[in-house]
């Protein structure tokens, strides 16, 4: 891999080259398109920069939830979703290609917005507006 691919990845359509060839379904394969570890898949497809951003997303989600979210239900659900993303990335595709992942992102965004609305409304009420 060239240095550019190591930093920025080979793209979402790229395959991981193997050091051997395997016959699958009558076809000789020397690379695989899907890795069964999300962190490794992100490293290959998005590079070191993408992997750092992905891990930063998980860490920032935990820190934001711990420090900013006051609603206990939102806090619990955001922690649970973040743990799901972090753990499922070890065994799965790192939120790339699963239809459940779309629902996870929508729910995550909704909970962040809901927690923001609660904080903003609390601030407005404190000022008497």
Secondary structure as UniProt FT lines:
FT   HELIX           3..8
FT   TURN            12..13
FT   STRAND          16..24
FT   TURN            25..26
FT   STRAND          27..32
FT   HELIX           38..68
FT   HELIX           72..91
FT   TURN            94..95
FT   HELIX           99..126
FT   TURN            127..128
//
